[in-house]
Amino acid sequence: MRLLITGGAGFIGSNLADQALDAGWKVAVLDDLSSGRRENVPSAAEFHQVDIQDADAVEQAFAAFKPTAVSHQAAQASVAISVREPQKDASINIIGSINVMQSCVRHKVAHLVFASTGGAIYGEVPDGTRASIATIPMPLSPYACSKFAVEKYLDCFRHEHGLNFTVLRYANVYGPRQDPHGEAGVVAIFCNRMLANEPVSVFARTTVGDPGCVRDYVFIADVVKANMAALQGQIPDRVLNVGTGRETNTLQLAEHIRTTLASKSEIRYGDRRAGDVERSLLDADRLAELLGPTVTVDEGLRITAEWFRQRAAKA
Ligand SMILES: NC(=O)c1ccc[n+]([C@@H]2O[C@H](COP(=O)([O-])OP(=O)(O)OC[C@H]3O[C@@H](n4cnc5c(N)ncnc54)[C@H](O)[C@@H]3O)[C@@H](O)[C@H]2O)c1
Protein backbone atom coordinates (compact mmCIF):
# COMPACT_ATOMS: atom_id res chain seq x y z
CA MET A 1 0.00 0.00 0.00
CA ARG A 2 1.25 3.50 -0.86
CA LEU A 3 -0.76 5.83 1.34
CA LEU A 4 -0.84 9.58 0.89
CA ILE A 5 -2.25 11.42 3.92
CA THR A 6 -3.36 15.00 3.40
CA GLY A 7 -3.21 16.85 6.71
CA GLY A 8 -0.74 14.25 7.97
CA ALA A 9 1.09 16.79 10.13
CA GLY A 10 -2.08 17.30 12.18
CA PHE A 11 -3.58 15.39 15.08
CA ILE A 12 -5.50 12.62 13.31
CA GLY A 13 -3.37 12.40 10.16
CA SER A 14 -0.09 11.98 12.06
CA ASN A 15 -1.51 9.25 14.30
CA LEU A 16 -2.69 7.50 11.15
CA ALA A 17 0.76 7.91 9.57
CA ASP A 18 2.36 6.14 12.56
CA GLN A 19 -0.08 3.24 12.34
CA ALA A 20 0.27 2.88 8.55
CA LEU A 21 4.07 2.79 8.82
CA ASP A 22 3.78 0.16 11.58
CA ALA A 23 1.69 -1.90 9.16
CA GLY A 24 4.58 -1.75 6.67
CA TRP A 25 2.93 0.70 4.25
CA LYS A 26 4.79 3.41 2.35
CA VAL A 27 3.51 6.78 3.58
CA ALA A 28 3.63 10.32 2.23
CA VAL A 29 2.24 13.36 4.03
CA LEU A 30 0.88 16.39 2.18
CA ASP A 31 0.35 19.35 4.50
CA ASP A 32 0.81 23.13 4.41
CA LEU A 33 1.66 23.21 8.16
CA SER A 34 -1.00 25.88 8.75
CA SER A 35 -2.10 24.14 11.95
CA GLY A 36 -0.06 20.93 11.80
CA ARG A 37 3.53 20.55 12.96
CA ARG A 38 6.49 19.24 11.01
CA GLU A 39 7.64 17.26 14.07
CA ASN A 40 4.36 15.29 14.02
CA VAL A 41 5.34 13.79 10.64
CA PRO A 42 7.19 10.51 11.22
CA SER A 43 10.72 10.53 9.81
CA ALA A 44 9.96 7.43 7.70
CA ALA A 45 7.23 9.30 5.81
CA GLU A 46 7.86 11.39 2.70
CA PHE A 47 6.80 15.01 3.27
CA HIS A 48 5.33 17.46 0.75
CA GLN A 49 4.65 20.96 2.04
CA VAL A 50 1.69 21.79 -0.15
CA ASP A 51 -1.50 23.81 0.17
CA ILE A 52 -4.43 21.74 -1.14
CA GLN A 53 -5.86 24.93 -2.69
CA ASP A 54 -2.95 24.79 -5.16
CA ALA A 55 -4.11 22.20 -7.72
CA ASP A 56 -0.76 22.07 -9.57
CA ALA A 57 1.22 21.48 -6.39
CA VAL A 58 -1.21 18.75 -5.29
CA GLU A 59 -0.85 17.14 -8.70
CA GLN A 60 2.97 17.26 -8.49
CA ALA A 61 2.93 15.56 -5.07
CA PHE A 62 0.68 12.79 -6.44
CA ALA A 63 2.94 12.39 -9.49
CA ALA A 64 6.03 12.14 -7.26
CA PHE A 65 4.64 9.67 -4.71
CA LYS A 66 2.15 7.68 -6.87
CA PRO A 67 -0.26 6.77 -4.07
CA THR A 68 -2.53 3.74 -4.30
CA ALA A 69 -4.70 5.05 -1.46
CA VAL A 70 -5.40 8.49 -0.01
CA SER A 71 -6.71 9.55 3.39
CA HIS A 72 -7.92 13.13 3.05
CA GLN A 73 -7.65 14.75 6.49
CA ALA A 74 -6.42 18.24 5.53
CA ALA A 75 -8.98 20.90 6.36
CA GLN A 76 -9.75 24.19 7.94
CA ALA A 77 -11.11 22.33 10.99
CA SER A 78 -12.43 25.13 13.21
CA VAL A 79 -16.17 25.84 13.35
CA ALA A 80 -15.45 29.30 14.83
CA ILE A 81 -13.12 30.27 11.95
CA SER A 82 -15.65 28.99 9.42
CA VAL A 83 -18.27 31.32 10.91
CA ARG A 84 -15.88 34.30 10.78
CA GLU A 85 -14.33 33.47 7.39
CA PRO A 86 -16.74 31.32 5.36
CA GLN A 87 -14.91 32.02 2.05
CA LYS A 88 -11.63 30.78 3.47
CA ASP A 89 -13.36 27.69 4.87
CA ALA A 90 -14.99 26.92 1.51
CA SER A 91 -11.79 27.51 -0.41
CA ILE A 92 -9.75 25.08 1.69
CA ASN A 93 -12.45 22.55 2.46
CA ILE A 94 -14.35 22.47 -0.84
CA ILE A 95 -11.93 23.67 -3.57
CA GLY A 96 -8.99 21.98 -1.84
CA SER A 97 -10.92 18.72 -1.61
CA ILE A 98 -11.91 18.90 -5.28
CA ASN A 99 -8.20 19.28 -6.15
CA VAL A 100 -7.43 16.15 -4.13
CA MET A 101 -10.29 14.24 -5.78
CA GLN A 102 -9.15 15.23 -9.27
CA SER A 103 -5.62 14.02 -8.60
CA CYS A 104 -7.07 10.78 -7.19
CA VAL A 105 -8.93 10.25 -10.47
CA ARG A 106 -5.90 11.13 -12.66
CA HIS A 107 -3.65 8.77 -10.71
CA LYS A 108 -6.25 5.98 -10.51
CA VAL A 109 -6.13 5.87 -6.71
CA ALA A 110 -7.88 2.68 -5.58
CA HIS A 111 -9.43 4.15 -2.44
CA LEU A 112 -10.02 7.61 -0.97
CA VAL A 113 -11.09 8.11 2.65
CA PHE A 114 -12.64 11.46 3.52
CA ALA A 115 -12.64 12.89 7.05
CA SER A 116 -16.14 14.29 7.47
CA THR A 117 -17.86 15.41 10.64
CA GLY A 118 -20.53 13.52 12.57
CA GLY A 119 -20.10 16.09 15.33
CA ALA A 120 -21.32 18.99 13.19
CA ILE A 121 -23.14 17.64 10.13
CA TYR A 122 -26.36 16.58 11.88
CA GLY A 123 -26.92 19.87 13.70
CA GLU A 124 -28.88 19.53 16.96
CA VAL A 125 -29.50 15.94 18.03
CA PRO A 126 -32.60 15.93 20.29
CA ASP A 127 -32.37 14.49 23.83
CA GLY A 128 -32.93 10.76 23.94
CA THR A 129 -31.84 10.23 20.31
CA ARG A 130 -28.64 9.50 18.40
CA ALA A 131 -27.87 10.59 14.84
CA SER A 132 -27.51 7.68 12.42
CA ILE A 133 -26.40 7.98 8.81
CA ALA A 134 -30.10 7.80 7.91
CA THR A 135 -30.59 11.10 9.79
CA ILE A 136 -30.85 13.97 7.32
CA PRO A 137 -27.85 16.29 7.79
CA MET A 138 -28.71 19.78 9.06
CA PRO A 139 -25.37 21.62 8.90
CA LEU A 140 -25.52 24.75 11.08
CA SER A 141 -22.05 26.18 10.36
CA PRO A 142 -20.09 26.92 7.17
CA TYR A 143 -17.66 24.19 8.29
CA ALA A 144 -20.42 21.57 8.42
CA CYS A 145 -21.77 22.85 5.08
CA SER A 146 -18.36 22.47 3.43
CA LYS A 147 -17.95 18.92 4.74
CA PHE A 148 -21.44 17.98 3.53
CA ALA A 149 -20.73 19.58 0.14
CA VAL A 150 -17.60 17.44 -0.27
CA GLU A 151 -19.61 14.32 0.56
CA LYS A 152 -21.90 15.24 -2.35
CA TYR A 153 -18.94 15.97 -4.68
CA LEU A 154 -17.62 12.51 -3.84
CA ASP A 155 -20.92 10.99 -5.02
CA CYS A 156 -20.53 12.95 -8.28
CA PHE A 157 -16.93 11.83 -8.73
CA ARG A 158 -17.95 8.23 -8.16
CA HIS A 159 -20.76 8.59 -10.69
CA GLU A 160 -18.64 10.42 -13.31
CA HIS A 161 -15.20 8.88 -12.78
CA GLY A 162 -15.72 5.71 -10.72
CA LEU A 163 -13.83 7.18 -7.74
CA ASN A 164 -13.95 4.64 -4.90
CA PHE A 165 -14.34 6.30 -1.50
CA THR A 166 -15.42 5.98 2.12
CA VAL A 167 -16.76 8.92 4.13
CA LEU A 168 -15.96 8.69 7.83
CA ARG A 169 -18.13 11.03 9.91
CA TYR A 170 -16.09 11.51 13.06
CA ALA A 171 -17.62 12.44 16.39
CA ASN A 172 -15.45 14.65 18.66
CA VAL A 173 -12.00 13.09 18.46
CA TYR A 174 -9.56 13.33 21.37
CA GLY A 175 -6.20 11.83 22.23
CA PRO A 176 -2.43 12.36 22.21
CA ARG A 177 -1.21 15.22 19.96
CA GLN A 178 -4.58 16.89 19.78
CA ASP A 179 -4.64 20.59 19.32
CA PRO A 180 -6.77 22.95 21.45
CA HIS A 181 -8.36 24.43 18.30
CA GLY A 182 -10.01 21.33 16.79
CA GLU A 183 -13.58 20.10 17.23
CA ALA A 184 -12.83 18.30 20.52
CA GLY A 185 -10.21 20.89 21.52
CA VAL A 186 -11.81 21.14 24.96
CA VAL A 187 -9.98 17.96 26.05
CA ALA A 188 -6.59 19.52 25.23
CA ILE A 189 -7.59 22.82 26.85
CA PHE A 190 -8.77 21.13 30.05
CA CYS A 191 -5.67 18.90 30.24
CA ASN A 192 -3.29 21.84 29.80
CA ARG A 193 -5.07 24.09 32.30
CA MET A 194 -5.62 21.38 34.88
CA LEU A 195 -1.96 20.37 34.79
CA ALA A 196 -1.20 24.00 35.72
CA ASN A 197 -4.06 23.98 38.34
CA GLU A 198 -5.65 26.89 36.44
CA PRO A 199 -9.46 27.34 36.43
CA VAL A 200 -11.47 25.88 33.53
CA SER A 201 -14.79 27.07 32.12
CA VAL A 202 -17.88 25.01 31.38
CA PHE A 203 -19.77 27.01 28.77
CA ALA A 204 -23.54 26.80 29.10
CA ARG A 205 -25.69 24.51 26.99
CA THR A 206 -28.56 26.98 27.47
CA THR A 207 -28.20 28.71 30.89
CA VAL A 208 -25.09 29.68 32.86
CA GLY A 209 -24.47 27.01 35.51
CA ASP A 210 -25.89 24.07 33.58
CA PRO A 211 -23.52 21.12 32.88
CA GLY A 212 -22.73 22.28 29.35
CA CYS A 213 -23.12 20.81 25.88
CA VAL A 214 -23.36 17.08 25.22
CA ARG A 215 -20.83 15.39 22.97
CA ASP A 216 -19.80 11.96 21.75
CA TYR A 217 -16.05 11.80 22.49
CA VAL A 218 -14.24 9.17 20.41
CA PHE A 219 -10.65 8.16 21.10
CA ILE A 220 -8.03 8.64 18.37
CA ALA A 221 -7.16 4.91 18.25
CA ASP A 222 -10.72 4.12 17.08
CA VAL A 223 -10.53 6.81 14.38
CA VAL A 224 -7.19 5.45 13.12
CA LYS A 225 -8.60 1.92 13.17
CA ALA A 226 -11.60 3.01 11.07
CA ASN A 227 -9.27 4.72 8.55
CA MET A 228 -7.01 1.67 8.28
CA ALA A 229 -10.01 -0.62 7.73
CA ALA A 230 -11.59 1.69 5.15
CA LEU A 231 -8.33 2.09 3.22
CA GLN A 232 -8.07 -1.70 2.95
CA GLY A 233 -11.63 -1.97 1.63
CA GLN A 234 -12.88 -3.62 4.83
CA ILE A 235 -15.78 -1.20 5.27
CA PRO A 236 -18.55 -1.98 2.81
CA ASP A 237 -20.54 1.17 3.70
CA ARG A 238 -19.92 4.37 1.76
CA VAL A 239 -20.66 6.54 4.82
CA LEU A 240 -19.90 5.50 8.38
CA ASN A 241 -20.36 7.25 11.73
CA VAL A 242 -17.18 7.02 13.81
CA GLY A 243 -18.22 7.61 17.41
CA THR A 244 -19.06 5.74 20.59
CA GLY A 245 -22.80 6.34 20.97
CA ARG A 246 -22.11 7.41 24.57
CA GLU A 247 -22.86 10.95 25.73
CA THR A 248 -20.68 13.12 27.98
CA ASN A 249 -21.43 16.69 29.00
CA THR A 250 -18.70 19.29 29.52
CA LEU A 251 -18.97 19.20 33.33
CA GLN A 252 -18.57 15.40 33.39
CA LEU A 253 -15.56 15.76 31.10
CA ALA A 254 -14.00 18.42 33.36
CA GLU A 255 -14.57 16.38 36.53
CA HIS A 256 -13.18 13.29 34.86
CA ILE A 257 -9.96 14.98 33.71
CA ARG A 258 -9.56 16.75 37.06
CA THR A 259 -9.77 13.42 38.92
CA THR A 260 -7.44 11.67 36.45
CA LEU A 261 -4.83 14.41 36.82
CA ALA A 262 -5.45 14.86 40.58
CA SER A 263 -5.73 18.57 39.75
CA LYS A 264 -6.90 21.37 42.05
CA SER A 265 -8.39 23.42 39.20
CA GLU A 266 -11.58 25.29 39.92
CA ILE A 267 -14.49 24.60 37.55
CA ARG A 268 -16.23 27.84 36.55
CA TYR A 269 -19.35 28.41 34.49
CA GLY A 270 -19.53 30.59 31.40
CA ASP A 271 -22.11 31.87 28.90
CA ARG A 272 -23.32 29.90 25.94
CA ARG A 273 -20.88 30.23 22.98
CA ALA A 274 -22.21 31.32 19.60
CA GLY A 275 -22.32 28.49 17.08
CA ASP A 276 -22.13 25.66 19.65
CA VAL A 277 -24.49 22.78 18.94
CA GLU A 278 -26.21 21.93 22.25
CA ARG A 279 -26.22 18.20 21.84
CA SER A 280 -24.42 15.93 19.44
CA LEU A 281 -24.44 12.14 19.74
CA LEU A 282 -23.87 9.50 17.07
CA ASP A 283 -25.43 6.13 16.49
CA ALA A 284 -22.21 4.15 16.19
CA ASP A 285 -23.66 0.63 16.32
CA ARG A 286 -22.50 -0.12 12.78
CA LEU A 287 -18.89 0.84 13.60
CA ALA A 288 -18.93 -1.51 16.62
CA GLU A 289 -20.45 -4.25 14.47
CA LEU A 290 -17.67 -3.88 11.88
CA LEU A 291 -14.66 -3.16 14.11
CA GLY A 292 -15.59 -4.22 17.65
CA PRO A 293 -16.11 -2.10 20.77
CA THR A 294 -14.63 1.39 20.99
CA VAL A 295 -12.30 2.60 23.77
CA THR A 296 -14.23 3.84 26.83
CA VAL A 297 -14.01 7.52 27.77
CA ASP A 298 -12.40 6.43 31.09
CA GLU A 299 -9.58 4.62 29.34
CA GLY A 300 -9.15 7.15 26.52
CA LEU A 301 -9.00 10.12 28.88
CA ARG A 302 -6.51 8.30 31.12
CA ILE A 303 -4.15 7.75 28.15
CA THR A 304 -4.67 11.30 26.87
CA ALA A 305 -4.18 12.99 30.25
CA GLU A 306 -1.01 10.96 30.80
CA TRP A 307 0.33 12.07 27.40
CA PHE A 308 -0.32 15.74 28.25
CA ARG A 309 1.31 15.22 31.68
CA GLN A 310 4.46 13.78 30.09
CA ARG A 311 4.59 16.54 27.49
CA ALA A 312 4.29 19.21 30.21
CA ALA A 313 7.05 17.52 32.21
CA LYS A 314 9.39 17.65 29.18
CA ALA A 315 8.64 21.34 28.41
N1 LIG B 1 -10.66 16.50 15.67
C1 LIG B 1 -11.96 16.28 15.58
O1 LIG B 1 -12.66 16.16 16.60
C2 LIG B 1 -12.62 16.13 14.23
C3 LIG B 1 -14.00 15.82 14.19
C4 LIG B 1 -14.61 15.69 12.95
C5 LIG B 1 -13.89 15.84 11.78
N2 LIG B 1 -12.55 16.16 11.86
C6 LIG B 1 -11.82 16.29 10.61
O2 LIG B 1 -10.70 15.44 10.66
C7 LIG B 1 -9.62 16.01 9.90
C8 LIG B 1 -8.36 16.08 10.74
O3 LIG B 1 -8.63 16.88 11.89
P1 LIG B 1 -7.57 17.13 13.04
O4 LIG B 1 -8.31 17.20 14.32
O5 LIG B 1 -6.43 16.19 12.89
O6 LIG B 1 -7.15 18.63 12.69
P2 LIG B 1 -5.68 19.27 12.58
O7 LIG B 1 -5.87 20.75 12.45
O8 LIG B 1 -4.80 18.76 13.66
O9 LIG B 1 -5.16 18.68 11.19
C9 LIG B 1 -5.49 19.24 9.95
C10 LIG B 1 -4.24 19.31 9.13
O10 LIG B 1 -4.56 19.85 7.85
C11 LIG B 1 -3.54 20.77 7.50
N3 LIG B 1 -4.10 21.75 6.58
C12 LIG B 1 -5.01 22.72 6.85
N4 LIG B 1 -5.24 23.45 5.75
C13 LIG B 1 -4.49 22.91 4.76
C14 LIG B 1 -4.29 23.25 3.40
N5 LIG B 1 -4.93 24.29 2.82
N6 LIG B 1 -3.44 22.49 2.67
C15 LIG B 1 -2.78 21.45 3.24
N7 LIG B 1 -2.90 21.11 4.52
C16 LIG B 1 -3.77 21.83 5.28
C17 LIG B 1 -3.08 21.41 8.80
O11 LIG B 1 -1.80 21.99 8.74
C18 LIG B 1 -3.15 20.21 9.75
O12 LIG B 1 -1.92 19.53 9.80
C19 LIG B 1 -10.12 17.37 9.43
O13 LIG B 1 -10.60 17.21 8.12
C20 LIG B 1 -11.27 17.68 10.37
O14 LIG B 1 -12.22 18.53 9.77
C21 LIG B 1 -11.90 16.30 13.05
The ligand as a Gaussian input file, in Angstrom:
#p B3LYP/6-31G(d) Opt

LIG

0 1
 N      -10.663000      16.496000      15.669000
 C      -11.959000      16.279000      15.583000
 O      -12.655000      16.164000      16.599000
 C      -12.617000      16.133000      14.233000
 C      -14.001000      15.822000      14.192000
 C      -14.609000      15.694000      12.949000
 C      -13.894000      15.840000      11.784000
 N      -12.554000      16.156000      11.863000
 C      -11.817000      16.294000      10.609000
 O      -10.700000      15.439000      10.663000
 C       -9.624000      16.014000       9.902000
 C       -8.358000      16.082000      10.743000
 O       -8.628000      16.883000      11.889000
 P       -7.570000      17.134000      13.044000
 O       -8.315000      17.200000      14.319000
 O       -6.430000      16.195000      12.888000
 O       -7.145000      18.630000      12.689000
 P       -5.676000      19.269000      12.577000
 O       -5.868000      20.745000      12.448000
 O       -4.800000      18.758000      13.661000
 O       -5.158000      18.684000      11.189000
 C       -5.494000      19.242000       9.951000
 C       -4.236000      19.314000       9.134000
 O       -4.558000      19.853000       7.851000
 C       -3.536000      20.773000       7.499000
 N       -4.102000      21.753000       6.580000
 C       -5.011000      22.721000       6.847000
 N       -5.240000      23.452000       5.750000
 C       -4.488000      22.913000       4.760000
 C       -4.294000      23.247000       3.396000
 N       -4.925000      24.286000       2.816000
 N       -3.440000      22.487000       2.666000
 C       -2.783000      21.445000       3.240000
 N       -2.903000      21.110000       4.520000
 C       -3.765000      21.828000       5.280000
 C       -3.079000      21.408000       8.804000
 O       -1.795000      21.989000       8.742000
 C       -3.155000      20.215000       9.746000
 O       -1.915000      19.528000       9.799000
 C      -10.124000      17.371000       9.426000
 O      -10.601000      17.213000       8.117000
 C      -11.271000      17.679000      10.375000
 O      -12.216000      18.527000       9.772000
 C      -11.901000      16.301000      13.048000

